Amino acid sequence: MFILSLTYIAPLSEVDAHIEPHMAWVAGGYDSGVFLASGRKEPRTGGVILAVGERSQLETLIATDPFVLAGVAEYEVTEIVISRTAAGLDALR
């Protein structure tokens, strides 16, 4: 599993100009089964996506995010090996 941590590198006014295509891109990640959960950071400095797949596949996908293409955000990719979960989340292991 991977944590995709998105950080805005442009003012929110520039980020907001690309929010609709970014959200369509996120929806595509869910449709393909790659994204498991996502949300914005608070305060609003970026977002986080929990994802599955191969690192190279995810890096290729990240490169197509409209936020990245517009130069308003960048990602940090962290791989984690889940060893324990709360009840009901066993599928994450």
Jmol script that loads the backbone (N, CA, C; Angstrom):
load data "model"
ATOM      1  N   MET A   1       0.846  -1.166   0.000  1.00  0.00           N
ATOM      2  CA  MET A   1       0.000   0.000   0.000  1.00  0.00           C
ATOM      3  C   MET A   1       0.894   1.231   0.000  1.00  0.00           C
ATOM      4  N   PHE A   2       0.358   2.304  -0.532  1.00  0.00           N
ATOM      5  CA  PHE A   2       1.122   3.544  -0.639  1.00  0.00           C
ATOM      6  C   PHE A   2       0.316   4.711  -0.096  1.00  0.00           C
ATOM      7  N   ILE A   3       1.030   5.645   0.497  1.00  0.00           N
ATOM      8  CA  ILE A   3       0.466   6.935   0.864  1.00  0.00           C
ATOM      9  C   ILE A   3       0.987   7.936  -0.162  1.00  0.00           C
ATOM     10  N   LEU A   4       0.075   8.569  -0.874  1.00  0.00           N
ATOM     11  CA  LEU A   4       0.429   9.610  -1.832  1.00  0.00           C
ATOM     12  C   LEU A   4       0.097  10.939  -1.159  1.00  0.00           C
ATOM     13  N   SER A   5       1.120  11.656  -0.756  1.00  0.00           N
ATOM     14  CA  SER A   5       0.928  12.920  -0.055  1.00  0.00           C
ATOM     15  C   SER A   5       1.155  14.071  -1.031  1.00  0.00           C
ATOM     16  N   LEU A   6       0.097  14.805  -1.278  1.00  0.00           N
ATOM     17  CA  LEU A   6       0.094  15.909  -2.235  1.00  0.00           C
ATOM     18  C   LEU A   6       0.286  17.220  -1.482  1.00  0.00           C
ATOM     19  N   THR A   7       1.221  18.050  -1.946  1.00  0.00           N
ATOM     20  CA  THR A   7       1.463  19.360  -1.338  1.00  0.00           C
ATOM     21  C   THR A   7       1.319  20.438  -2.401  1.00  0.00           C
ATOM     22  N   TYR A   8       0.515  21.443  -2.095  1.00  0.00           N
ATOM     23  CA  TYR A   8       0.370  22.566  -3.026  1.00  0.00           C
ATOM     24  C   TYR A   8       1.651  23.391  -3.039  1.00  0.00           C
ATOM     25  N   ILE A   9       2.077  23.779  -4.240  1.00  0.00           N
ATOM     26  CA  ILE A   9       3.270  24.612  -4.378  1.00  0.00           C
ATOM     27  C   ILE A   9       2.938  25.930  -5.082  1.00  0.00           C
ATOM     28  N   ALA A  10       1.641  26.218  -5.147  1.00  0.00           N
ATOM     29  CA  ALA A  10       1.152  27.459  -5.752  1.00  0.00           C
ATOM     30  C   ALA A  10       0.033  27.994  -4.862  1.00  0.00           C
ATOM     31  N   PRO A  11      -0.320  29.250  -5.008  1.00  0.00           N
ATOM     32  CA  PRO A  11      -1.425  29.811  -4.219  1.00  0.00           C
ATOM     33  C   PRO A  11      -2.730  29.053  -4.480  1.00  0.00           C
ATOM     34  N   LEU A  12      -3.600  29.019  -3.469  1.00  0.00           N
ATOM     35  CA  LEU A  12      -4.873  28.297  -3.602  1.00  0.00           C
ATOM     36  C   LEU A  12      -5.705  28.774  -4.787  1.00  0.00           C
ATOM     37  N   SER A  13      -5.596  30.040  -5.141  1.00  0.00           N
ATOM     38  CA  SER A  13      -6.352  30.532  -6.297  1.00  0.00           C
ATOM     39  C   SER A  13      -5.935  29.809  -7.575  1.00  0.00           C
ATOM     40  N   GLU A  14      -4.656  29.492  -7.699  1.00  0.00           N
ATOM     41  CA  GLU A  14      -4.177  28.726  -8.856  1.00  0.00           C
ATOM     42  C   GLU A  14      -4.581  27.261  -8.745  1.00  0.00           C
ATOM     43  N   VAL A  15      -4.486  26.704  -7.536  1.00  0.00           N
ATOM     44  CA  VAL A  15      -4.893  25.316  -7.310  1.00  0.00           C
ATOM     45  C   VAL A  15      -6.364  25.154  -7.673  1.00  0.00           C
ATOM     46  N   ASP A  16      -7.213  26.061  -7.179  1.00  0.00           N
ATOM     47  CA  ASP A  16      -8.653  25.967  -7.403  1.00  0.00           C
ATOM     48  C   ASP A  16      -9.034  26.005  -8.885  1.00  0.00           C
ATOM     49  N   ALA A  17      -8.211  26.630  -9.692  1.00  0.00           N
ATOM     50  CA  ALA A  17      -8.482  26.686 -11.132  1.00  0.00           C
ATOM     51  C   ALA A  17      -8.389  25.304 -11.780  1.00  0.00           C
ATOM     52  N   HIS A  18      -7.766  24.352 -11.080  1.00  0.00           N
ATOM     53  CA  HIS A  18      -7.574  23.002 -11.624  1.00  0.00           C
ATOM     54  C   HIS A  18      -8.284  21.921 -10.817  1.00  0.00           C
ATOM     55  N   ILE A  19      -9.150  22.335  -9.880  1.00  0.00           N
ATOM     56  CA  ILE A  19      -9.769  21.371  -8.974  1.00  0.00           C
ATOM     57  C   ILE A  19     -10.710  20.403  -9.697  1.00  0.00           C
ATOM     58  N   GLU A  20     -11.496  20.883 -10.652  1.00  0.00           N
ATOM     59  CA  GLU A  20     -12.440  19.985 -11.338  1.00  0.00           C
ATOM     60  C   GLU A  20     -11.724  18.894 -12.129  1.00  0.00           C
ATOM     61  N   PRO A  21     -10.716  19.219 -12.946  1.00  0.00           N
ATOM     62  CA  PRO A  21     -10.015  18.135 -13.634  1.00  0.00           C
ATOM     63  C   PRO A  21      -9.264  17.213 -12.671  1.00  0.00           C
ATOM     64  N   HIS A  22      -8.759  17.769 -11.566  1.00  0.00           N
ATOM     65  CA  HIS A  22      -8.085  16.926 -10.572  1.00  0.00           C
ATOM     66  C   HIS A  22      -9.080  15.935  -9.971  1.00  0.00           C
ATOM     67  N   MET A  23     -10.273  16.398  -9.614  1.00  0.00           N
ATOM     68  CA  MET A  23     -11.265  15.509  -9.011  1.00  0.00           C
ATOM     69  C   MET A  23     -11.735  14.438 -10.014  1.00  0.00           C
ATOM     70  N   ALA A  24     -11.788  14.768 -11.291  1.00  0.00           N
ATOM     71  CA  ALA A  24     -12.104  13.757 -12.311  1.00  0.00           C
ATOM     72  C   ALA A  24     -10.979  12.725 -12.375  1.00  0.00           C
ATOM     73  N   TRP A  25      -9.738  13.173 -12.253  1.00  0.00           N
ATOM     74  CA  TRP A  25      -8.582  12.272 -12.221  1.00  0.00           C
ATOM     75  C   TRP A  25      -8.659  11.356 -11.003  1.00  0.00           C
ATOM     76  N   VAL A  26      -9.011  11.908  -9.842  1.00  0.00           N
ATOM     77  CA  VAL A  26      -9.168  11.108  -8.626  1.00  0.00           C
ATOM     78  C   VAL A  26     -10.263  10.056  -8.834  1.00  0.00           C
ATOM     79  N   ALA A  27     -11.379  10.452  -9.416  1.00  0.00           N
ATOM     80  CA  ALA A  27     -12.470   9.502  -9.679  1.00  0.00           C
ATOM     81  C   ALA A  27     -11.981   8.349 -10.558  1.00  0.00           C
ATOM     82  N   GLY A  28     -11.146   8.660 -11.533  1.00  0.00           N
ATOM     83  CA  GLY A  28     -10.574   7.615 -12.386  1.00  0.00           C
ATOM     84  C   GLY A  28      -9.712   6.648 -11.600  1.00  0.00           C
ATOM     85  N   GLY A  29      -8.987   7.157 -10.593  1.00  0.00           N
ATOM     86  CA  GLY A  29      -8.186   6.297  -9.731  1.00  0.00           C
ATOM     87  C   GLY A  29      -9.040   5.328  -8.937  1.00  0.00           C
ATOM     88  N   TYR A  30     -10.202   5.803  -8.482  1.00  0.00           N
ATOM     89  CA  TYR A  30     -11.138   4.907  -7.785  1.00  0.00           C
ATOM     90  C   TYR A  30     -11.742   3.899  -8.759  1.00  0.00           C
ATOM     91  N   ASP A  31     -12.131   4.378  -9.934  1.00  0.00           N
ATOM     92  CA  ASP A  31     -12.745   3.486 -10.935  1.00  0.00           C
ATOM     93  C   ASP A  31     -11.813   2.348 -11.320  1.00  0.00           C
ATOM     94  N   SER A  32     -10.510   2.622 -11.343  1.00  0.00           N
ATOM     95  CA  SER A  32      -9.542   1.600 -11.731  1.00  0.00           C
ATOM     96  C   SER A  32      -9.151   0.683 -10.569  1.00  0.00           C
ATOM     97  N   GLY A  33      -9.638   0.985  -9.360  1.00  0.00           N
ATOM     98  CA  GLY A  33      -9.330   0.167  -8.196  1.00  0.00           C
ATOM     99  C   GLY A  33      -8.001   0.478  -7.545  1.00  0.00           C
ATOM    100  N   VAL A  34      -7.336   1.543  -7.991  1.00  0.00           N
ATOM    101  CA  VAL A  34      -6.018   1.909  -7.454  1.00  0.00           C
ATOM    102  C   VAL A  34      -6.150   2.727  -6.172  1.00  0.00           C
ATOM    103  N   PHE A  35      -7.114   3.628  -6.106  1.00  0.00           N
ATOM    104  CA  PHE A  35      -7.294   4.486  -4.933  1.00  0.00           C
ATOM    105  C   PHE A  35      -8.281   3.852  -3.963  1.00  0.00           C
ATOM    106  N   LEU A  36      -7.929   3.862  -2.678  1.00  0.00           N
ATOM    107  CA  LEU A  36      -8.775   3.277  -1.635  1.00  0.00           C
ATOM    108  C   LEU A  36      -9.451   4.328  -0.760  1.00  0.00           C
ATOM    109  N   ALA A  37      -8.778   5.456  -0.545  1.00  0.00           N
ATOM    110  CA  ALA A  37      -9.306   6.542   0.284  1.00  0.00           C
ATOM    111  C   ALA A  37      -8.548   7.810  -0.074  1.00  0.00           C
ATOM    112  N   SER A  38      -9.198   8.948   0.114  1.00  0.00           N
ATOM    113  CA  SER A  38      -8.533  10.211  -0.190  1.00  0.00           C
ATOM    114  C   SER A  38      -9.215  11.341   0.565  1.00  0.00           C
ATOM    115  N   GLY A  39      -8.491  12.453   0.684  1.00  0.00           N
ATOM    116  CA  GLY A  39      -9.063  13.631   1.313  1.00  0.00           C
ATOM    117  C   GLY A  39      -8.052  14.750   1.387  1.00  0.00           C
ATOM    118  N   ARG A  40      -8.549  15.928   1.712  1.00  0.00           N
ATOM    119  CA  ARG A  40      -7.662  17.088   1.793  1.00  0.00           C
ATOM    120  C   ARG A  40      -7.034  17.188   3.166  1.00  0.00           C
ATOM    121  N   LYS A  41      -5.864  17.794   3.200  1.00  0.00           N
ATOM    122  CA  LYS A  41      -5.194  18.067   4.472  1.00  0.00           C
ATOM    123  C   LYS A  41      -5.873  19.263   5.121  1.00  0.00           C
ATOM    124  N   GLU A  42      -5.795  19.331   6.431  1.00  0.00           N
ATOM    125  CA  GLU A  42      -6.335  20.455   7.173  1.00  0.00           C
ATOM    126  C   GLU A  42      -5.247  20.971   8.098  1.00  0.00           C
ATOM    127  N   PRO A  43      -4.740  22.183   7.945  1.00  0.00           N
ATOM    128  CA  PRO A  43      -5.211  23.193   7.011  1.00  0.00           C
ATOM    129  C   PRO A  43      -4.980  22.780   5.556  1.00  0.00           C
ATOM    130  N   ARG A  44      -5.620  23.480   4.654  1.00  0.00           N
ATOM    131  CA  ARG A  44      -5.645  23.103   3.245  1.00  0.00           C
ATOM    132  C   ARG A  44      -4.304  23.410   2.561  1.00  0.00           C
ATOM    133  N   THR A  45      -3.381  22.471   2.710  1.00  0.00           N
ATOM    134  CA  THR A  45      -2.058  22.596   2.105  1.00  0.00           C
ATOM    135  C   THR A  45      -1.813  21.501   1.071  1.00  0.00           C
ATOM    136  N   GLY A  46      -2.828  20.650   0.851  1.00  0.00           N
ATOM    137  CA  GLY A  46      -2.688  19.539  -0.082  1.00  0.00           C
ATOM    138  C   GLY A  46      -3.685  18.466   0.254  1.00  0.00           C
ATOM    139  N   GLY A  47      -3.310  17.213  -0.032  1.00  0.00           N
ATOM    140  CA  GLY A  47      -4.201  16.098   0.234  1.00  0.00           C
ATOM    141  C   GLY A  47      -3.425  14.810   0.382  1.00  0.00           C
ATOM    142  N   VAL A  48      -4.159  13.743   0.683  1.00  0.00           N
ATOM    143  CA  VAL A  48      -3.571  12.425   0.862  1.00  0.00           C
ATOM    144  C   VAL A  48      -4.445  11.409   0.152  1.00  0.00           C
ATOM    145  N   ILE A  49      -3.800  10.456  -0.520  1.00  0.00           N
ATOM    146  CA  ILE A  49      -4.499   9.354  -1.169  1.00  0.00           C
ATOM    147  C   ILE A  49      -3.859   8.056  -0.696  1.00  0.00           C
ATOM    148  N   LEU A  50      -4.682   7.095  -0.281  1.00  0.00           N
ATOM    149  CA  LEU A  50      -4.208   5.743  -0.009  1.00  0.00           C
ATOM    150  C   LEU A  50      -4.412   4.943  -1.284  1.00  0.00           C
ATOM    151  N   ALA A  51      -3.357   4.281  -1.746  1.00  0.00           N
ATOM    152  CA  ALA A  51      -3.403   3.619  -3.048  1.00  0.00           C
ATOM    153  C   ALA A  51      -2.730   2.255  -2.991  1.00  0.00           C
ATOM    154  N   VAL A  52      -3.099   1.406  -3.938  1.00  0.00           N
ATOM    155  CA  VAL A  52      -2.467   0.097  -4.094  1.00  0.00           C
ATOM    156  C   VAL A  52      -1.934  -0.017  -5.515  1.00  0.00           C
ATOM    157  N   GLY A  53      -0.993  -0.927  -5.701  1.00  0.00           N
ATOM    158  CA  GLY A  53      -0.409  -1.137  -7.019  1.00  0.00           C
ATOM    159  C   GLY A  53       1.100  -1.173  -6.927  1.00  0.00           C
ATOM    160  N   GLU A  54       1.717  -1.059  -8.068  1.00  0.00           N
ATOM    161  CA  GLU A  54       3.176  -1.015  -8.155  1.00  0.00           C
ATOM    162  C   GLU A  54       3.631   0.441  -8.144  1.00  0.00           C
ATOM    163  N   ARG A  55       4.765   0.702  -7.499  1.00  0.00           N
ATOM    164  CA  ARG A  55       5.278   2.076  -7.408  1.00  0.00           C
ATOM    165  C   ARG A  55       5.401   2.727  -8.790  1.00  0.00           C
ATOM    166  N   SER A  56       5.946   1.999  -9.757  1.00  0.00           N
ATOM    167  CA  SER A  56       6.126   2.587 -11.095  1.00  0.00           C
ATOM    168  C   SER A  56       4.783   2.951 -11.719  1.00  0.00           C
ATOM    169  N   GLN A  57       3.773   2.112 -11.492  1.00  0.00           N
ATOM    170  CA  GLN A  57       2.422   2.398 -11.998  1.00  0.00           C
ATOM    171  C   GLN A  57       1.882   3.671 -11.350  1.00  0.00           C
ATOM    172  N   LEU A  58       2.073   3.798 -10.047  1.00  0.00           N
ATOM    173  CA  LEU A  58       1.579   4.976  -9.337  1.00  0.00           C
ATOM    174  C   LEU A  58       2.308   6.237  -9.763  1.00  0.00           C
ATOM    175  N   GLU A  59       3.613   6.148  -9.954  1.00  0.00           N
ATOM    176  CA  GLU A  59       4.372   7.319 -10.395  1.00  0.00           C
ATOM    177  C   GLU A  59       3.930   7.774 -11.784  1.00  0.00           C
ATOM    178  N   THR A  60       3.629   6.809 -12.654  1.00  0.00           N
ATOM    179  CA  THR A  60       3.110   7.150 -13.982  1.00  0.00           C
ATOM    180  C   THR A  60       1.750   7.824 -13.861  1.00  0.00           C
ATOM    181  N   LEU A  61       0.891   7.292 -12.981  1.00  0.00           N
ATOM    182  CA  LEU A  61      -0.435   7.876 -12.766  1.00  0.00           C
ATOM    183  C   LEU A  61      -0.325   9.286 -12.187  1.00  0.00           C
ATOM    184  N   ILE A  62       0.526   9.460 -11.185  1.00  0.00           N
ATOM    185  CA  ILE A  62       0.717  10.773 -10.569  1.00  0.00           C
ATOM    186  C   ILE A  62       1.134  11.818 -11.607  1.00  0.00           C
ATOM    187  N   ALA A  63       1.967  11.422 -12.539  1.00  0.00           N
ATOM    188  CA  ALA A  63       2.445  12.360 -13.572  1.00  0.00           C
ATOM    189  C   ALA A  63       1.313  12.890 -14.445  1.00  0.00           C
ATOM    190  N   THR A  64       0.160  12.204 -14.432  1.00  0.00           N
ATOM    191  CA  THR A  64      -0.986  12.641 -15.241  1.00  0.00           C
ATOM    192  C   THR A  64      -1.997  13.467 -14.449  1.00  0.00           C
ATOM    193  N   ASP A  65      -1.759  13.665 -13.147  1.00  0.00           N
ATOM    194  CA  ASP A  65      -2.663  14.477 -12.334  1.00  0.00           C
ATOM    195  C   ASP A  65      -2.650  15.908 -12.881  1.00  0.00           C
ATOM    196  N   PRO A  66      -3.823  16.472 -13.165  1.00  0.00           N
ATOM    197  CA  PRO A  66      -3.866  17.857 -13.659  1.00  0.00           C
ATOM    198  C   PRO A  66      -3.158  18.857 -12.743  1.00  0.00           C
ATOM    199  N   PHE A  67      -3.137  18.608 -11.439  1.00  0.00           N
ATOM    200  CA  PHE A  67      -2.394  19.487 -10.535  1.00  0.00           C
ATOM    201  C   PHE A  67      -0.900  19.454 -10.854  1.00  0.00           C
ATOM    202  N   VAL A  68      -0.382  18.270 -11.122  1.00  0.00           N
ATOM    203  CA  VAL A  68       1.046  18.130 -11.450  1.00  0.00           C
ATOM    204  C   VAL A  68       1.320  18.749 -12.819  1.00  0.00           C
ATOM    205  N   LEU A  69       0.468  18.455 -13.782  1.00  0.00           N
ATOM    206  CA  LEU A  69       0.651  19.001 -15.134  1.00  0.00           C
ATOM    207  C   LEU A  69       0.632  20.527 -15.139  1.00  0.00           C
ATOM    208  N   ALA A  70      -0.181  21.116 -14.243  1.00  0.00           N
ATOM    209  CA  ALA A  70      -0.270  22.577 -14.156  1.00  0.00           C
ATOM    210  C   ALA A  70       0.832  23.175 -13.285  1.00  0.00           C
ATOM    211  N   GLY A  71       1.603  22.324 -12.612  1.00  0.00           N
ATOM    212  CA  GLY A  71       2.684  22.818 -11.754  1.00  0.00           C
ATOM    213  C   GLY A  71       2.218  23.458 -10.469  1.00  0.00           C
ATOM    214  N   VAL A  72       1.027  23.045  -9.969  1.00  0.00           N
ATOM    215  CA  VAL A  72       0.518  23.654  -8.734  1.00  0.00           C
ATOM    216  C   VAL A  72       0.673  22.745  -7.515  1.00  0.00           C
ATOM    217  N   ALA A  73       1.135  21.493  -7.736  1.00  0.00           N
ATOM    218  CA  ALA A  73       1.295  20.560  -6.625  1.00  0.00           C
ATOM    219  C   ALA A  73       2.383  19.553  -6.945  1.00  0.00           C
ATOM    220  N   GLU A  74       2.896  18.934  -5.875  1.00  0.00           N
ATOM    221  CA  GLU A  74       3.867  17.857  -6.030  1.00  0.00           C
ATOM    222  C   GLU A  74       3.510  16.746  -5.047  1.00  0.00           C
ATOM    223  N   TYR A  75       3.986  15.547  -5.330  1.00  0.00           N
ATOM    224  CA  TYR A  75       3.665  14.368  -4.517  1.00  0.00           C
ATOM    225  C   TYR A  75       4.898  13.813  -3.831  1.00  0.00           C
ATOM    226  N   GLU A  76       4.676  13.242  -2.652  1.00  0.00           N
ATOM    227  CA  GLU A  76       5.640  12.377  -1.991  1.00  0.00           C
ATOM    228  C   GLU A  76       4.967  11.010  -1.908  1.00  0.00           C
ATOM    229  N   VAL A  77       5.655   9.957  -2.340  1.00  0.00           N
ATOM    230  CA  VAL A  77       5.117   8.604  -2.341  1.00  0.00           C
ATOM    231  C   VAL A  77       5.821   7.807  -1.249  1.00  0.00           C
ATOM    232  N   THR A  78       5.019   7.250  -0.327  1.00  0.00           N
ATOM    233  CA  THR A  78       5.557   6.450   0.765  1.00  0.00           C
ATOM    234  C   THR A  78       4.912   5.076   0.722  1.00  0.00           C
ATOM    235  N   GLU A  79       5.740   4.037   0.637  1.00  0.00           N
ATOM    236  CA  GLU A  79       5.214   2.672   0.667  1.00  0.00           C
ATOM    237  C   GLU A  79       5.137   2.207   2.120  1.00  0.00           C
ATOM    238  N   ILE A  80       4.022   1.563   2.460  1.00  0.00           N
ATOM    239  CA  ILE A  80       3.876   1.003   3.799  1.00  0.00           C
ATOM    240  C   ILE A  80       3.432  -0.457   3.688  1.00  0.00           C
ATOM    241  N   VAL A  81       3.880  -1.254   4.634  1.00  0.00           N
ATOM    242  CA  VAL A  81       3.483  -2.651   4.715  1.00  0.00           C
ATOM    243  C   VAL A  81       2.570  -2.764   5.932  1.00  0.00           C
ATOM    244  N   ILE A  82       1.289  -2.944   5.685  1.00  0.00           N
ATOM    245  CA  ILE A  82       0.303  -3.003   6.755  1.00  0.00           C
ATOM    246  C   ILE A  82       0.451  -4.329   7.497  1.00  0.00           C
ATOM    247  N   SER A  83       0.649  -4.265   8.805  1.00  0.00           N
ATOM    248  CA  SER A  83       0.782  -5.486   9.595  1.00  0.00           C
ATOM    249  C   SER A  83      -0.389  -5.691  10.554  1.00  0.00           C
ATOM    250  N   ARG A  84      -1.142  -4.623  10.810  1.00  0.00           N
ATOM    251  CA  ARG A  84      -2.279  -4.742  11.723  1.00  0.00           C
ATOM    252  C   ARG A  84      -3.329  -3.708  11.328  1.00  0.00           C
ATOM    253  N   THR A  85      -4.595  -4.098  11.458  1.00  0.00           N
ATOM    254  CA  THR A  85      -5.690  -3.184  11.129  1.00  0.00           C
ATOM    255  C   THR A  85      -6.784  -3.293  12.185  1.00  0.00           C
ATOM    256  N   ALA A  86      -7.656  -2.311  12.203  1.00  0.00           N
ATOM    257  CA  ALA A  86      -8.853  -2.365  13.033  1.00  0.00           C
ATOM    258  C   ALA A  86      -9.817  -3.376  12.423  1.00  0.00           C
ATOM    259  N   ALA A  87     -10.758  -3.835  13.226  1.00  0.00           N
ATOM    260  CA  ALA A  87     -11.760  -4.784  12.745  1.00  0.00           C
ATOM    261  C   ALA A  87     -12.451  -4.228  11.501  1.00  0.00           C
ATOM    262  N   GLY A  88     -12.607  -5.063  10.508  1.00  0.00           N
ATOM    263  CA  GLY A  88     -13.279  -4.661   9.278  1.00  0.00           C
ATOM    264  C   GLY A  88     -12.359  -4.134   8.190  1.00  0.00           C
ATOM    265  N   LEU A  89     -11.090  -3.930   8.510  1.00  0.00           N
ATOM    266  CA  LEU A  89     -10.148  -3.396   7.535  1.00  0.00           C
ATOM    267  C   LEU A  89      -9.086  -4.417   7.132  1.00  0.00           C
ATOM    268  N   ASP A  90      -9.369  -5.697   7.330  1.00  0.00           N
ATOM    269  CA  ASP A  90      -8.411  -6.755   7.032  1.00  0.00           C
ATOM    270  C   ASP A  90      -7.963  -6.738   5.576  1.00  0.00           C
ATOM    271  N   ALA A  91      -8.798  -6.294   4.671  1.00  0.00           N
ATOM    272  CA  ALA A  91      -8.449  -6.275   3.241  1.00  0.00           C
ATOM    273  C   ALA A  91      -7.268  -5.349   2.951  1.00  0.00           C
ATOM    274  N   LEU A  92      -6.937  -4.469   3.873  1.00  0.00           N
ATOM    275  CA  LEU A  92      -5.807  -3.567   3.664  1.00  0.00           C
ATOM    276  C   LEU A  92      -4.457  -4.251   3.870  1.00  0.00           C
ATOM    277  N   ARG A  93      -4.461  -5.416   4.508  1.00  0.00           N
ATOM    278  CA  ARG A  93      -3.205  -6.126   4.756  1.00  0.00           C
ATOM    279  C   ARG A  93      -2.747  -6.896   3.565  1.00  0.00           C
TER     280      ARG A  93
END
end "model"
wireframe off; spacefill off
backbone 0.3
color backbone group
